Amino acid sequence: MDLEVYGHGGDLLTASARYGVDARQVTDFSANINPLGPPPGLLKRLGEALTGIVHYPDPGHRRFVALLAECHRTEATGIVVGNGAAENMALALLGLAPGKVGIVEPCFSEYRTLAEQFGCLVISVYGEAERQFRAEPDDIERLIRETDLIFIGQPNNPNGVQYTLDELRQFAAAGEQYGTYVVIDEAFIDFIPAEQRCTLLAELTTYPHLILIRSMTKFYAIPGLRLGYALASPEVAGKMRAVQVTWSVNSLALVAGEFCLGVSRDYERATLALVEQQRDWLRRELTELDCLTWPSQANFLLVRLPETWTASRMQEALGRRSVLVRSCAMYAGLTERDMRIAVKEEAACRRLIEEMKEVMGGAGL
């Protein structure tokens, strides 16, 4: 049984069946979720909202949309709320009906999966290790010219790096020149300090073919509720909403979204400080184990194991010890030695390194 049988990390049920471990005892580095957990007070607020499940959720997501518009200083008509960021990707494909879709490998697997599910021809360009797996900007511009819609991760998954603001402007301008929709996936951008984020959010009205997609589930640690949104021109947002299934976003997810937009800045600052500290510590420790890492700005690291190891072998050995990592062997442009690990709290990170030391010292497979 493949651990990534559904193409993603965080599958505790499959891990439990495969490795014979208690899912409740697993330390999960395969899903990139805020190690602090949900913001203080959120679970209490959700408990208070439970009586509301006897009513349908607002199909227009109006309160949440109004808060998002205020937060991002944008028009409410350009916001699409979805059942996670993935639904917004699907809505872009369904509503804009591209024939050819471009992706920049290695990247989030859902770009290709969704595009192919909806009958699109997928065309790729590749980032090289020497450029931290960023593709050459001119190659991306050529891909924009050759396709109807393109997905770009910012920061990209699984390597966690950004394109510069000037490069993003180059891509968006090419989208306008060639009539190609440029979808920038910013699902992990909240894990980057505000002054270091490269985003075209403030320039959205300049580029009618630009779509920004964001997630609430990673930073606020609510993946089980599924909540994300897209920011685009009112015309594009309207096309996306026109193909959305009514009530695809449940009422508890909307309550969580409204709550999270109002949480204290202390939660954000604590998250960023913890992620930066533990990410740097993990990189140092992994280097001591002869692993190669890249300078991620997100809450995860792409790791290349020593030549004597494969990601699947490491995943198996750690899985038997109730520690999950994400194999990246199936990512186009990567190798069988590549895996991705989430950045978690100190105790979990220390456990990962200690387990890897034991496994690589001969105690594992």
C-alpha positions as CSV (number, residue, x, y, z in Angstrom):
1,M,0.0,0.0,0.0
2,D,1.4,3.4,-1.1
3,L,1.4,5.9,1.8
4,E,0.5,8.7,-0.7
5,V,-2.3,6.6,-2.2
6,Y,-4.4,9.8,-2.5
7,G,-1.5,11.9,-3.7
8,H,-1.0,14.0,-0.5
9,G,0.5,13.8,3.0
10,G,-1.4,13.8,6.2
11,D,-3.1,10.5,5.6
12,L,-3.1,9.0,9.1
13,L,-5.5,6.2,8.3
14,T,-3.4,4.8,5.6
15,A,-0.2,5.2,7.7
16,S,-1.9,3.3,10.6
17,A,-2.9,0.4,8.3
18,R,0.5,0.3,6.6
19,Y,2.8,0.5,9.6
20,G,0.6,-1.0,12.3
21,V,0.7,2.1,14.5
22,D,-1.9,4.1,16.4
23,A,-3.0,7.1,14.3
24,R,-3.4,9.1,17.5
25,Q,0.2,8.6,18.4
26,V,1.7,9.5,15.1
27,T,4.0,12.6,14.7
28,D,3.1,13.9,11.3
29,F,5.7,15.7,9.3
30,S,3.9,14.9,6.0
31,A,1.4,17.7,6.3
32,N,2.4,21.3,6.6
33,I,0.2,22.7,9.4
34,N,1.0,25.5,11.9
35,P,2.7,23.7,14.8
36,L,1.0,26.0,17.3
37,G,-2.4,24.5,16.4
38,P,-5.6,26.6,16.0
39,P,-5.6,30.1,17.4
40,P,-6.6,30.4,21.1
41,G,-10.4,30.6,21.5
42,L,-11.3,29.1,18.1
43,L,-12.4,25.7,19.4
44,K,-14.6,27.4,22.0
45,R,-16.1,29.6,19.3
46,L,-16.8,26.5,17.1
47,G,-18.5,24.8,20.1
48,E,-20.7,27.8,20.5
49,A,-21.6,27.7,16.8
50,L,-22.6,24.0,16.8
51,T,-26.3,24.7,17.3
52,G,-26.2,26.6,13.9
53,I,-25.7,23.3,12.0
54,V,-29.5,22.9,11.8
55,H,-29.4,25.8,9.3
56,Y,-27.9,25.9,5.8
57,P,-24.7,27.9,5.5
58,D,-24.8,31.3,3.7
59,P,-24.3,30.4,0.0
60,G,-22.9,33.8,-0.6
61,H,-20.4,33.6,2.3
62,R,-21.2,37.3,2.9
63,R,-19.9,38.0,6.3
64,F,-16.6,36.2,5.6
65,V,-16.3,37.9,2.2
66,A,-16.8,41.3,3.8
67,L,-14.1,40.7,6.3
68,L,-11.7,39.5,3.6
69,A,-12.4,42.6,1.5
70,E,-11.6,44.8,4.5
71,C,-8.5,42.8,5.4
72,H,-7.1,42.9,1.8
73,R,-8.5,46.3,0.8
74,T,-10.1,44.9,-2.2
75,E,-13.6,44.6,-3.8
76,A,-15.9,41.9,-2.4
77,T,-17.0,41.1,-5.9
78,G,-13.5,39.9,-6.7
79,I,-13.4,37.3,-3.8
80,V,-14.4,33.6,-4.2
81,V,-14.6,31.5,-1.0
82,G,-14.0,27.8,-1.5
83,N,-13.8,24.5,0.3
84,G,-10.0,24.8,0.7
85,A,-7.6,26.3,-1.8
86,A,-8.0,23.2,-4.0
87,E,-11.7,24.0,-4.7
88,N,-10.6,27.5,-5.9
89,M,-8.1,25.8,-8.3
90,A,-10.9,23.6,-9.6
91,L,-13.3,26.6,-10.0
92,A,-10.6,28.5,-12.0
93,L,-10.3,25.5,-14.4
94,L,-14.1,25.0,-14.6
95,G,-15.0,28.6,-14.9
96,L,-12.3,29.7,-17.3
97,A,-12.2,26.4,-19.4
98,P,-8.6,26.4,-20.5
99,G,-7.6,23.9,-23.2
100,K,-3.9,24.0,-22.2
101,V,-2.6,24.4,-18.7
102,G,1.0,25.2,-17.7
103,I,2.7,24.1,-14.5
104,V,6.1,24.8,-13.1
105,E,7.7,21.5,-11.9
106,P,8.2,20.4,-9.2
107,C,5.0,21.6,-7.7
108,F,1.8,20.8,-5.8
109,S,0.4,17.7,-7.4
110,E,-3.2,19.0,-7.5
111,Y,-2.3,21.4,-10.4
112,R,-1.8,18.5,-12.8
113,T,-4.4,16.2,-11.2
114,L,-7.2,18.8,-11.5
115,A,-6.2,19.9,-15.0
116,E,-6.2,16.4,-16.3
117,Q,-9.5,15.5,-14.5
118,F,-11.1,18.4,-16.4
119,G,-9.7,17.3,-19.8
120,C,-6.9,19.9,-20.1
121,L,-3.6,19.3,-21.9
122,V,-0.8,19.9,-19.3
123,I,2.5,21.4,-20.4
124,S,5.5,21.7,-17.9
125,V,8.7,23.6,-17.4
126,Y,11.2,22.6,-14.8
127,G,13.2,24.4,-12.1
128,E,16.8,23.1,-11.5
129,A,18.4,22.4,-8.1
130,E,21.0,25.1,-8.8
131,R,18.2,27.7,-8.8
132,Q,16.5,26.1,-5.7
133,F,14.0,24.6,-8.2
134,R,12.8,27.9,-9.5
135,A,12.2,27.8,-13.2
136,E,13.9,30.4,-15.4
137,P,11.6,33.4,-15.8
138,D,11.9,33.3,-19.6
139,D,10.9,29.7,-19.6
140,I,7.8,30.6,-17.6
141,E,7.0,33.4,-19.9
142,R,7.2,31.1,-22.8
143,L,4.9,28.6,-21.0
144,I,2.4,31.5,-20.5
145,R,2.6,32.2,-24.2
146,E,1.8,28.6,-25.1
147,T,-1.0,27.9,-22.7
148,D,-4.4,29.3,-21.6
149,L,-3.8,29.1,-17.8
150,I,-0.8,28.6,-15.7
151,F,-0.3,27.6,-12.0
152,I,2.7,29.1,-10.1
153,G,3.4,28.3,-6.4
154,Q,4.4,31.3,-4.3
155,P,6.1,30.1,-2.1
156,N,6.2,26.9,-4.1
157,N,5.5,23.5,-2.7
158,P,7.7,21.4,-2.0
159,N,10.7,23.6,-2.1
160,G,9.4,26.7,-0.2
161,V,10.9,29.4,-2.3
162,Q,9.5,32.6,-3.8
163,Y,9.9,34.3,-7.2
164,T,10.8,38.0,-6.9
165,L,8.2,40.7,-7.2
166,D,9.7,41.8,-10.6
167,E,9.5,38.2,-11.8
168,L,5.9,38.0,-10.8
169,R,5.2,41.2,-12.6
170,Q,6.8,39.7,-15.7
171,F,4.6,36.7,-15.5
172,A,1.4,38.8,-14.9
173,A,2.3,41.1,-17.8
174,A,2.8,38.1,-20.1
175,G,-0.6,36.9,-19.0
176,E,-2.1,40.2,-20.2
177,Q,-0.1,40.1,-23.4
178,Y,-1.1,36.6,-24.4
179,G,-4.5,36.4,-22.8
180,T,-3.4,33.7,-20.4
181,Y,-4.7,33.4,-16.9
182,V,-1.9,33.4,-14.3
183,V,-2.9,31.6,-11.1
184,I,-0.5,32.2,-8.3
185,D,-1.0,29.8,-5.4
186,E,-0.2,31.7,-2.2
187,A,-1.4,29.0,0.2
188,F,1.7,29.2,2.4
189,I,2.5,32.9,2.1
190,D,1.3,33.7,5.6
191,F,4.3,31.8,7.0
192,I,6.6,34.5,5.5
193,P,7.0,37.7,7.4
194,A,4.9,40.5,5.8
195,E,8.0,42.5,4.7
196,Q,9.5,39.5,2.9
197,R,6.4,38.4,1.0
198,C,6.4,38.8,-2.7
199,T,2.8,39.2,-3.8
200,L,0.9,41.1,-6.4
201,L,-2.1,41.6,-4.1
202,A,-1.7,45.4,-4.1
203,E,-1.5,45.4,-7.9
204,L,-4.4,43.0,-8.6
205,T,-6.4,45.6,-10.6
206,T,-3.5,46.1,-12.9
207,Y,-3.7,42.5,-14.2
208,P,-7.3,41.3,-15.2
209,H,-5.9,37.8,-16.0
210,L,-4.3,37.4,-12.5
211,I,-5.8,35.1,-9.8
212,L,-4.4,34.8,-6.3
213,I,-5.3,31.7,-4.3
214,R,-4.9,31.6,-0.5
215,S,-5.6,29.0,2.2
216,M,-6.9,29.4,5.7
217,T,-6.2,25.8,6.7
218,K,-2.4,25.8,6.9
219,F,-1.6,28.9,8.9
220,Y,-4.6,28.5,11.2
221,A,-4.3,24.8,11.6
222,I,-7.9,23.9,10.4
223,P,-7.3,21.5,7.5
224,G,-10.3,19.4,8.6
225,L,-12.6,22.3,8.0
226,R,-11.4,23.1,4.5
227,L,-11.4,26.8,3.8
228,G,-9.6,29.0,1.2
229,Y,-10.3,31.8,-1.2
230,A,-9.4,33.4,-4.5
231,L,-8.7,37.1,-5.3
232,A,-9.3,38.1,-8.9
233,S,-11.1,40.7,-11.0
234,P,-14.8,40.8,-10.5
235,E,-15.3,39.3,-14.0
236,V,-13.1,36.3,-13.4
237,A,-14.4,35.8,-9.8
238,G,-17.9,35.8,-11.3
239,K,-17.0,33.0,-13.7
240,M,-15.6,31.0,-10.9
241,R,-18.6,31.4,-8.7
242,A,-20.9,30.5,-11.6
243,V,-19.7,26.9,-11.6
244,Q,-19.4,26.5,-7.8
245,V,-21.7,24.0,-6.1
246,T,-24.1,25.7,-3.7
247,W,-23.1,25.3,0.0
248,S,-19.7,23.8,-0.8
249,V,-18.4,25.7,2.2
250,N,-19.9,24.6,5.5
251,S,-21.1,26.9,8.3
252,L,-18.4,25.9,10.8
253,A,-15.7,26.7,8.3
254,L,-17.1,30.1,7.7
255,V,-17.3,30.7,11.5
256,A,-13.6,29.7,11.8
257,G,-12.6,32.0,8.9
258,E,-14.4,34.9,10.5
259,F,-12.7,34.2,13.8
260,C,-9.3,33.7,12.4
261,L,-9.3,37.0,10.6
262,G,-9.7,38.7,13.9
263,V,-7.1,36.8,16.0
264,S,-4.4,38.6,17.9
265,R,-1.1,39.5,16.1
266,D,0.6,37.7,18.9
267,Y,-0.5,34.4,17.4
268,E,1.0,35.4,14.0
269,R,4.3,36.6,15.6
270,A,4.7,33.4,17.7
271,T,4.0,31.2,14.6
272,L,6.6,33.0,12.5
273,A,9.2,33.0,15.2
274,L,8.8,29.3,15.9
275,V,8.8,28.3,12.3
276,E,12.0,30.3,11.5
277,Q,13.8,28.9,14.6
278,Q,12.9,25.3,14.1
279,R,13.4,25.4,10.3
280,D,17.0,26.8,10.8
281,W,17.6,24.2,13.5
282,L,16.4,21.3,11.3
283,R,18.6,22.5,8.4
284,R,21.7,22.4,10.6
285,E,20.9,19.0,12.0
286,L,20.0,17.5,8.6
287,T,23.3,18.8,7.2
288,E,25.1,16.9,10.0
289,L,23.3,13.8,8.7
290,D,24.7,14.4,5.2
291,C,21.4,15.5,3.9
292,L,21.0,18.4,1.4
293,T,18.3,21.0,2.0
294,W,17.2,24.2,0.2
295,P,16.5,27.6,1.9
296,S,12.8,27.4,2.3
297,Q,10.8,30.4,3.4
298,A,7.7,28.3,4.3
299,N,6.9,25.9,7.1
300,F,8.5,22.9,5.3
301,L,11.8,21.8,3.9
302,L,12.7,19.8,0.8
303,V,15.4,17.3,1.8
304,R,17.7,15.2,-0.3
305,L,18.9,12.1,1.5
306,P,22.5,10.7,1.2
307,E,23.1,8.5,-1.8
308,T,22.6,5.3,0.2
309,W,19.1,6.2,1.0
310,T,15.8,6.6,-0.9
311,A,12.8,8.5,0.4
312,S,10.6,5.5,0.3
313,R,13.1,3.5,2.5
314,M,13.3,6.4,5.0
315,Q,9.6,6.8,5.0
316,E,9.1,3.1,5.8
317,A,11.6,3.1,8.6
318,L,10.3,6.2,10.2
319,G,6.7,5.2,9.7
320,R,7.2,2.0,11.8
321,R,8.4,4.4,14.5
322,S,5.1,6.5,14.2
323,V,6.8,9.3,12.4
324,L,5.5,10.4,9.0
325,V,7.4,12.2,6.3
326,R,6.4,13.0,2.7
327,S,8.1,11.2,-0.1
328,C,8.8,13.4,-3.1
329,A,10.0,10.7,-5.4
330,M,6.8,11.1,-7.5
331,Y,7.3,14.8,-8.0
332,A,8.4,15.5,-11.6
333,G,11.8,17.1,-11.5
334,L,12.9,15.5,-8.2
335,T,14.6,12.2,-7.4
336,E,13.9,9.1,-5.4
337,R,16.1,10.5,-2.6
338,D,13.9,13.5,-2.0
339,M,11.4,14.0,0.8
340,R,9.6,16.9,2.4
341,I,9.2,17.5,6.1
342,A,7.0,20.0,7.9
343,V,8.5,22.4,10.5
344,K,6.9,21.5,13.8
345,E,7.5,22.4,17.5
346,E,10.9,21.8,19.1
347,A,10.1,18.4,20.8
348,A,8.7,16.9,17.5
349,C,11.7,18.2,15.5
350,R,14.1,16.7,18.0
351,R,12.3,13.5,17.8
352,L,12.5,13.4,14.0
353,I,16.3,14.0,14.1
354,E,16.8,11.4,16.8
355,E,14.8,8.8,14.9
356,M,16.6,9.5,11.7
357,K,20.0,9.1,13.5
358,E,18.9,5.7,14.8
359,V,17.6,4.6,11.4
360,M,20.6,5.8,9.5
361,G,22.9,4.2,12.1
362,G,21.5,0.8,11.3
363,A,18.6,0.5,13.6
364,G,16.0,0.9,10.8
365,L,15.5,-0.8,7.5
